[in-house]
């Protein structure tokens, strides 16, 4: 078990806990507590002091069209007035219907590299 002390912890509900600690047990966060409370409640835990740092949740992208990078710079032929018109007048005819396996593979590799490089 160990405690990571941070200056700020961004909680999943987007609240910021100042001068707080994450209590980690078996690679799971079990509690977020003020520093003193964490040390008192878990006196045998190892402490990692990162009081000058921010700890945030992982910013996970749960839905993405990796091949969408191929649409960058393509202007709509007609003005987009709704999501349906975006799909029927732009996305399907100008992007999705033009793709082949090589384009998709290349776009996915490029997009994955961008995601890795941006954390």
OpenMM code with the backbone's topology and positions (N, CA, C; nanometers):
from openmm import Vec3, app, unit

residues = "UNK UNK UNK UNK UNK UNK UNK UNK UNK UNK UNK UNK UNK UNK UNK UNK UNK UNK UNK UNK UNK UNK UNK UNK UNK UNK UNK UNK UNK UNK UNK UNK UNK UNK UNK UNK UNK UNK UNK UNK UNK UNK UNK UNK UNK UNK UNK UNK UNK UNK UNK UNK UNK UNK UNK UNK UNK UNK UNK UNK UNK UNK UNK UNK UNK UNK UNK UNK UNK UNK UNK UNK UNK UNK UNK UNK UNK UNK UNK UNK UNK UNK UNK UNK UNK UNK UNK UNK UNK UNK UNK UNK UNK UNK UNK UNK UNK UNK UNK UNK UNK UNK UNK UNK UNK UNK UNK UNK UNK UNK UNK UNK UNK UNK UNK UNK UNK UNK UNK".split()
positions = [
    Vec3(0.0850, -0.1171, 0.0000),
    Vec3(0.0000, 0.0000, 0.0000),
    Vec3(0.0895, 0.1233, 0.0000),
    Vec3(0.0457, 0.2253, -0.0738),
    Vec3(0.1205, 0.3498, -0.0728),
    Vec3(0.0267, 0.4685, -0.0897),
    Vec3(0.0796, 0.5834, -0.0561),
    Vec3(0.0045, 0.7087, -0.0620),
    Vec3(0.0799, 0.8033, -0.1545),
    Vec3(0.0083, 0.8613, -0.2487),
    Vec3(0.0672, 0.9654, -0.3330),
    Vec3(0.0067, 1.0978, -0.2892),
    Vec3(0.0918, 1.1850, -0.2377),
    Vec3(0.0467, 1.3177, -0.1957),
    Vec3(0.0566, 1.4126, -0.3150),
    Vec3(-0.0477, 1.4903, -0.3367),
    Vec3(-0.0487, 1.5856, -0.4479),
    Vec3(-0.0959, 1.7217, -0.3990),
    Vec3(-0.0555, 1.8238, -0.4714),
    Vec3(-0.1048, 1.9576, -0.4406),
    Vec3(-0.2522, 1.9708, -0.4761),
    Vec3(-0.2881, 1.9037, -0.5849),
    Vec3(-0.4256, 1.9089, -0.6338),
    Vec3(-0.4603, 1.7739, -0.6945),
    Vec3(-0.5810, 1.7264, -0.6654),
    Vec3(-0.6313, 1.6034, -0.7264),
    Vec3(-0.7610, 1.6400, -0.7972),
    Vec3(-0.7641, 1.6180, -0.9286),
    Vec3(-0.8873, 1.6415, -1.0040),
    Vec3(-0.9690, 1.5135, -0.9941),
    Vec3(-1.0835, 1.5250, -0.9301),
    Vec3(-1.1694, 1.4085, -0.9071),
    Vec3(-1.2587, 1.3838, -1.0284),
    Vec3(-1.3071, 1.2619, -1.0463),
    Vec3(-1.3896, 1.2304, -1.1638),
    Vec3(-1.5113, 1.3216, -1.1805),
    Vec3(-1.5656, 1.3718, -1.0703),
    Vec3(-1.6817, 1.4613, -1.0825),
    Vec3(-1.6384, 1.6049, -1.1097),
    Vec3(-1.5102, 1.6232, -1.1495),
    Vec3(-1.4510, 1.7517, -1.1869),
    Vec3(-1.4426, 1.8494, -1.0699),
    Vec3(-1.4331, 1.7965, -0.9510),
    Vec3(-1.4069, 1.8774, -0.8321),
    Vec3(-1.2582, 1.8663, -0.8045),
    Vec3(-1.1977, 1.9736, -0.7538),
    Vec3(-1.0550, 1.9719, -0.7239),
    Vec3(-1.0350, 1.9629, -0.5738),
    Vec3(-0.9620, 1.8610, -0.5317),
    Vec3(-0.9281, 1.8427, -0.3903),
    Vec3(-0.7851, 1.8933, -0.3717),
    Vec3(-0.7692, 1.9996, -0.2932),
    Vec3(-0.6365, 2.0573, -0.2702),
    Vec3(-0.5656, 1.9845, -0.1573),
    Vec3(-0.4319, 1.9771, -0.1692),
    Vec3(-0.3476, 1.9131, -0.0680),
    Vec3(-0.4071, 1.7791, -0.0259),
    Vec3(-0.4277, 1.6939, -0.1247),
    Vec3(-0.4915, 1.5642, -0.1001),
    Vec3(-0.4020, 1.4496, -0.1440),
    Vec3(-0.4349, 1.3322, -0.0933),
    Vec3(-0.3563, 1.2119, -0.1187),
    Vec3(-0.4426, 1.1036, -0.1799),
    Vec3(-0.3823, 1.0282, -0.2707),
    Vec3(-0.4449, 0.9082, -0.3231),
    Vec3(-0.3887, 0.7909, -0.2453),
    Vec3(-0.4761, 0.7091, -0.1930),
    Vec3(-0.4342, 0.5875, -0.1237),
    Vec3(-0.4491, 0.4741, -0.2241),
    Vec3(-0.3374, 0.4062, -0.2517),
    Vec3(-0.3335, 0.3008, -0.3524),
    Vec3(-0.3088, 0.1667, -0.2840),
    Vec3(-0.3938, 0.0694, -0.3134),
    Vec3(-0.3760, -0.0657, -0.2602),
    Vec3(-0.3994, -0.1644, -0.3738),
    Vec3(-0.3020, -0.2499, -0.3978),
    Vec3(-0.3091, -0.3488, -0.5051),
    Vec3(-0.3443, -0.2836, -0.6388),
    Vec3(-0.2742, -0.1730, -0.6683),
    Vec3(-0.2889, -0.0997, -0.7945),
    Vec3(-0.4274, -0.0398, -0.8160),
    Vec3(-0.5014, -0.0170, -0.7085),
    Vec3(-0.6326, 0.0472, -0.7179),
    Vec3(-0.6374, 0.1646, -0.6220),
    Vec3(-0.6988, 0.2736, -0.6673),
    Vec3(-0.7209, 0.3875, -0.5781),
    Vec3(-0.8345, 0.3496, -0.4849),
    Vec3(-0.8056, 0.3487, -0.3548),
    Vec3(-0.9092, 0.3103, -0.2588),
    Vec3(-0.9707, 0.4313, -0.1898),
    Vec3(-0.8947, 0.5412, -0.1806),
    Vec3(-0.9487, 0.6621, -0.1174),
    Vec3(-0.8714, 0.7840, -0.1643),
    Vec3(-0.9385, 0.8973, -0.1591),
    Vec3(-0.8742, 1.0275, -0.1754),
    Vec3(-0.9041, 1.1038, -0.0475),
    Vec3(-0.7970, 1.1399, 0.0234),
    Vec3(-0.8113, 1.2036, 0.1548),
    Vec3(-0.7138, 1.3198, 0.1670),
    Vec3(-0.7422, 1.4150, 0.2572),
    Vec3(-0.6405, 1.5155, 0.2891),
    Vec3(-0.5144, 1.4452, 0.3405),
    Vec3(-0.3980, 1.5078, 0.3189),
    Vec3(-0.2701, 1.4452, 0.3546),
    Vec3(-0.2687, 1.3895, 0.4973),
    Vec3(-0.3057, 1.4722, 0.5954),
    Vec3(-0.2989, 1.4295, 0.7360),
    Vec3(-0.3875, 1.3084, 0.7631),
    Vec3(-0.5086, 1.3102, 0.7073),
    Vec3(-0.6001, 1.1972, 0.7286),
    Vec3(-0.5447, 1.0688, 0.6676),
    Vec3(-0.4844, 1.0798, 0.5507),
    Vec3(-0.4291, 0.9604, 0.4853),
    Vec3(-0.3151, 0.9020, 0.5677),
    Vec3(-0.2258, 0.9889, 0.6178),
    Vec3(-0.1132, 0.9395, 0.6989),
    Vec3(-0.1621, 0.8766, 0.8289),
    Vec3(-0.2651, 0.9353, 0.8902),
    Vec3(-0.3189, 0.8832, 1.0163),
    Vec3(-0.3904, 0.7495, 0.9944),
    Vec3(-0.4718, 0.7423, 0.8905),
    Vec3(-0.5508, 0.6224, 0.8654),
    Vec3(-0.4655, 0.5060, 0.8137),
    Vec3(-0.3570, 0.5375, 0.7408),
    Vec3(-0.2712, 0.4339, 0.6819),
    Vec3(-0.1255, 0.4588, 0.7219),
    Vec3(-0.0926, 0.4418, 0.8508),
    Vec3(0.0418, 0.4774, 0.8995),
    Vec3(0.1547, 0.3917, 0.8419),
    Vec3(0.1252, 0.2724, 0.7943),
    Vec3(0.2304, 0.1848, 0.7414),
    Vec3(0.2508, 0.2000, 0.5905),
    Vec3(0.1695, 0.2826, 0.5273),
    Vec3(0.1806, 0.3000, 0.3820),
    Vec3(0.3044, 0.3813, 0.3465),
    Vec3(0.3676, 0.3447, 0.2362),
    Vec3(0.4792, 0.4242, 0.1837),
    Vec3(0.4230, 0.5532, 0.1252),
    Vec3(0.4971, 0.6618, 0.1403),
    Vec3(0.4489, 0.7917, 0.0931),
    Vec3(0.5345, 0.8391, -0.0236),
    Vec3(0.4679, 0.8781, -0.1298),
    Vec3(0.5331, 0.9406, -0.2449),
    Vec3(0.4872, 1.0858, -0.2447),
    Vec3(0.5792, 1.1763, -0.2205),
    Vec3(0.5439, 1.3178, -0.2093),
    Vec3(0.5527, 1.3854, -0.3457),
    Vec3(0.4391, 1.4232, -0.3966),
    Vec3(0.4292, 1.4999, -0.5207),
    Vec3(0.3406, 1.6217, -0.4937),
    Vec3(0.3671, 1.6876, -0.3810),
    Vec3(0.2825, 1.7981, -0.3359),
    Vec3(0.2821, 1.9176, -0.4299),
    Vec3(0.3784, 1.9223, -0.5216),
    Vec3(0.3806, 2.0327, -0.6172),
    Vec3(0.3196, 1.9921, -0.7514),
    Vec3(0.2499, 1.8790, -0.7538),
    Vec3(0.1948, 1.8258, -0.8789),
    Vec3(0.0428, 1.8153, -0.8747),
    Vec3(-0.0133, 1.7991, -0.9933),
    Vec3(-0.1566, 1.7757, -1.0107),
    Vec3(-0.1752, 1.6299, -1.0517),
    Vec3(-0.2699, 1.5623, -0.9902),
    Vec3(-0.3072, 1.4276, -1.0330),
    Vec3(-0.4459, 1.4382, -1.0946),
    Vec3(-0.4586, 1.3869, -1.2157),
    Vec3(-0.5870, 1.3952, -1.2852),
    Vec3(-0.6290, 1.2565, -1.3321),
    Vec3(-0.7585, 1.2389, -1.3567),
    Vec3(-0.8027, 1.1112, -1.4118),
    Vec3(-0.7507, 1.0974, -1.5546),
    Vec3(-0.7482, 0.9759, -1.6035),
    Vec3(-0.7094, 0.9557, -1.7427),
    Vec3(-0.8145, 1.0161, -1.8339),
    Vec3(-0.7702, 1.0870, -1.9333),
    Vec3(-0.8636, 1.1448, -2.0296),
    Vec3(-0.8767, 1.0456, -2.1443),
    Vec3(-0.9728, 0.9560, -2.1304),
    Vec3(-0.9885, 0.8442, -2.2218),
    Vec3(-1.0854, 0.8820, -2.3328),
    Vec3(-1.0427, 0.8620, -2.4553),
    Vec3(-1.1278, 0.8864, -2.5706),
    Vec3(-1.1994, 0.7552, -2.6023),
    Vec3(-1.3258, 0.7458, -2.5640),
    Vec3(-1.3993, 0.6205, -2.5777),
    Vec3(-1.4651, 0.6027, -2.7144),
    Vec3(-1.4636, 0.7062, -2.7975),
    Vec3(-1.5260, 0.6955, -2.9297),
    Vec3(-1.4517, 0.7871, -3.0253),
    Vec3(-1.4000, 0.7293, -3.1317),
    Vec3(-1.3269, 0.8104, -3.2284),
    Vec3(-1.3284, 0.7408, -3.3635),
    Vec3(-1.3408, 0.8191, -3.4691),
    Vec3(-1.3271, 0.7687, -3.6048),
    Vec3(-1.1838, 0.7973, -3.6467),
    Vec3(-1.0968, 0.6992, -3.6335),
    Vec3(-0.9545, 0.7206, -3.6601),
    Vec3(-0.9287, 0.7685, -3.8023),
    Vec3(-1.0122, 0.7275, -3.8949),
    Vec3(-0.9924, 0.7682, -4.0338),
    Vec3(-1.0413, 0.9108, -4.0600),
    Vec3(-1.1014, 0.9743, -3.9600),
    Vec3(-1.1519, 1.1109, -3.9758),
    Vec3(-1.0446, 1.2110, -4.0127),
    Vec3(-0.9195, 1.1786, -3.9830),
    Vec3(-0.8089, 1.2672, -4.0187),
    Vec3(-0.8054, 1.2906, -4.1698),
    Vec3(-0.8557, 1.1970, -4.2484),
    Vec3(-0.8564, 1.2126, -4.3938),
    Vec3(-0.9532, 1.3209, -4.4403),
    Vec3(-1.0450, 1.3613, -4.3542),
    Vec3(-1.1420, 1.4642, -4.3911),
    Vec3(-1.0931, 1.6053, -4.3606),
    Vec3(-0.9797, 1.6160, -4.2918),
    Vec3(-0.9287, 1.7494, -4.2588),
    Vec3(-0.9033, 1.8275, -4.3875),
    Vec3(-0.9594, 1.9461, -4.3953),
    Vec3(-0.9371, 2.0328, -4.5108),
    Vec3(-1.0359, 2.0155, -4.6243),
    Vec3(-1.1219, 1.9151, -4.6185),
    Vec3(-1.2228, 1.8987, -4.7236),
    Vec3(-1.3403, 1.9907, -4.6902),
    Vec3(-1.3677, 2.0831, -4.7792),
    Vec3(-1.4785, 2.1765, -4.7546),
    Vec3(-1.6091, 2.1165, -4.8041),
    Vec3(-1.7180, 2.1395, -4.7303),
    Vec3(-1.8488, 2.0915, -4.7763),
    Vec3(-1.8873, 2.1586, -4.9085),
    Vec3(-1.9482, 2.0823, -4.9984),
    Vec3(-1.9924, 2.1354, -5.1270),
    Vec3(-2.1122, 2.2279, -5.1072),
    Vec3(-2.2000, 2.1913, -5.0153),
    Vec3(-2.3159, 2.2748, -4.9808),
    Vec3(-2.3096, 2.3037, -4.8316),
    Vec3(-2.3708, 2.4131, -4.7858),
    Vec3(-2.3680, 2.4430, -4.6420),
    Vec3(-2.4305, 2.3301, -4.5598),
    Vec3(-2.3693, 2.3016, -4.4475),
    Vec3(-2.4197, 2.1990, -4.3568),
    Vec3(-2.5239, 2.2639, -4.2667),
    Vec3(-2.6464, 2.2111, -4.2699),
    Vec3(-2.7541, 2.2713, -4.1919),
    Vec3(-2.8003, 2.1844, -4.0756),
    Vec3(-2.7620, 2.0584, -4.0765),
    Vec3(-2.8020, 1.9675, -3.9693),
    Vec3(-2.7047, 1.8498, -3.9679),
    Vec3(-2.7158, 1.7691, -3.8649),
    Vec3(-2.6306, 1.6504, -3.8592),
    Vec3(-2.6617, 1.5579, -3.9765),
    Vec3(-2.7898, 1.5455, -4.0092),
    Vec3(-2.8284, 1.4603, -4.1226),
    Vec3(-2.7678, 1.5116, -4.2528),
    Vec3(-2.7722, 1.6431, -4.2747),
    Vec3(-2.7129, 1.6964, -4.3980),
    Vec3(-2.5612, 1.6813, -4.3970),
    Vec3(-2.5008, 1.6897, -4.2785),
    Vec3(-2.3564, 1.6655, -4.2684),
    Vec3(-2.3240, 1.5249, -4.3179),
    Vec3(-2.4028, 1.4271, -4.2739),
    Vec3(-2.3785, 1.2885, -4.3147),
    Vec3(-2.4083, 1.2660, -4.4631),
    Vec3(-2.5253, 1.3106, -4.5088),
    Vec3(-2.5674, 1.2791, -4.6459),
    Vec3(-2.4969, 1.3624, -4.7522),
    Vec3(-2.4649, 1.4883, -4.7219),
    Vec3(-2.4038, 1.5754, -4.8226),
    Vec3(-2.2520, 1.5820, -4.8139),
    Vec3(-2.1970, 1.5415, -4.6999),
    Vec3(-2.0533, 1.5584, -4.6813),
    Vec3(-1.9853, 1.4274, -4.6416),
    Vec3(-2.0161, 1.3779, -4.5227),
    Vec3(-1.9380, 1.2675, -4.4664),
    Vec3(-1.9427, 1.1408, -4.5518),
    Vec3(-2.0630, 1.0946, -4.5831),
    Vec3(-2.0717, 0.9685, -4.6571),
    Vec3(-2.0167, 0.9811, -4.7998),
    Vec3(-2.0597, 1.0785, -4.8796),
    Vec3(-2.0097, 1.0806, -5.0174),
    Vec3(-1.8637, 1.1241, -5.0313),
    Vec3(-1.8189, 1.2169, -4.9482),
    Vec3(-1.6842, 1.2718, -4.9657),
    Vec3(-1.5775, 1.2034, -4.8815),
    Vec3(-1.6190, 1.1323, -4.7778),
    Vec3(-1.5204, 1.0681, -4.6908),
    Vec3(-1.5392, 0.9164, -4.6935),
    Vec3(-1.6423, 0.8664, -4.6287),
    Vec3(-1.6553, 0.7215, -4.6115),
    Vec3(-1.6643, 0.6445, -4.7429),
    Vec3(-1.7357, 0.6958, -4.8404),
    Vec3(-1.7509, 0.6222, -4.9663),
    Vec3(-1.6249, 0.6252, -5.0523),
    Vec3(-1.5257, 0.7031, -5.0137),
    Vec3(-1.4021, 0.7147, -5.0915),
    Vec3(-1.2878, 0.6313, -5.0340),
    Vec3(-1.3085, 0.5707, -4.9197),
    Vec3(-1.1996, 0.5022, -4.8498),
    Vec3(-1.1729, 0.3626, -4.9046),
    Vec3(-1.0441, 0.3268, -4.9048),
    Vec3(-1.0061, 0.1888, -4.9336),
    Vec3(-0.9220, 0.1388, -4.8158),
    Vec3(-0.8839, 0.0131, -4.8188),
    Vec3(-0.8131, -0.0476, -4.7051),
    Vec3(-0.6812, 0.0225, -4.6750),
    Vec3(-0.6077, 0.0620, -4.7774),
    Vec3(-0.4793, 0.1297, -4.7557),
    Vec3(-0.4993, 0.2645, -4.6883),
    Vec3(-0.5992, 0.3390, -4.7331),
    Vec3(-0.6271, 0.4698, -4.6725),
    Vec3(-0.6661, 0.4542, -4.5257),
    Vec3(-0.7507, 0.3571, -4.4974),
    Vec3(-0.7957, 0.3360, -4.3594),
    Vec3(-0.6789, 0.2931, -4.2714),
    Vec3(-0.5976, 0.2005, -4.3197),
    Vec3(-0.4821, 0.1541, -4.2422),
    Vec3(-0.3857, 0.2686, -4.2137),
    Vec3(-0.3555, 0.3481, -4.3147),
    Vec3(-0.2631, 0.4612, -4.2973),
    Vec3(-0.3203, 0.5657, -4.2025),
    Vec3(-0.4475, 0.5981, -4.2197),
    Vec3(-0.5104, 0.6986, -4.1338),
    Vec3(-0.5154, 0.6518, -3.9889),
    Vec3(-0.5455, 0.5242, -3.9684),
    Vec3(-0.5509, 0.4713, -3.8316),
    Vec3(-0.4135, 0.4733, -3.7664),
    Vec3(-0.3098, 0.4379, -3.8407),
    Vec3(-0.1736, 0.4417, -3.7855),
    Vec3(-0.1346, 0.5849, -3.7496),
    Vec3(-0.1657, 0.6798, -3.8371),
    Vec3(-0.1344, 0.8201, -3.8111),
    Vec3(-0.2099, 0.8700, -3.6880),
    Vec3(-0.3403, 0.8425, -3.6823),
    Vec3(-0.4219, 0.8890, -3.5694),
    Vec3(-0.3780, 0.8249, -3.4387),
    Vec3(-0.3432, 0.6974, -3.4420),
    Vec3(-0.2953, 0.6307, -3.3205),
    Vec3(-0.1658, 0.6945, -3.2718),
    Vec3(-0.0764, 0.7284, -3.3643),
    Vec3(0.0486, 0.7955, -3.3258),
    Vec3(0.0199, 0.9322, -3.2643),
    Vec3(-0.0758, 1.0058, -3.3208),
    Vec3(-0.1146, 1.1353, -3.2626),
    Vec3(-0.1680, 1.1183, -3.1209),
    Vec3(-0.2513, 1.0168, -3.0997),
    Vec3(-0.3067, 0.9918, -2.9666),
    Vec3(-0.1966, 0.9573, -2.8669),
    Vec3(-0.1029, 0.8733, -2.9073),
    Vec3(0.0074, 0.8359, -2.8185),
    Vec3(0.0929, 0.9585, -2.7863),
    Vec3(0.1233, 1.0389, -2.8875),
    Vec3(0.2074, 1.1569, -2.8658),
    Vec3(0.1409, 1.2632, -2.7795),
    Vec3(0.0086, 1.2650, -2.7770),
    Vec3(-0.0603, 1.3654, -2.6952),
    Vec3(-0.1019, 1.3104, -2.5591),
    Vec3(-0.0613, 1.1882, -2.5303),
    Vec3(-0.0882, 1.1312, -2.3989),
    Vec3(-0.2196, 1.0607, -2.3909),
] * unit.nanometer
topology = app.Topology()
chain = topology.addChain("A")
for resn in residues:
    res = topology.addResidue(resn, chain)
    for name in ("N", "CA", "C"):
        topology.addAtom(name, app.Element.getBySymbol(name[0]), res)
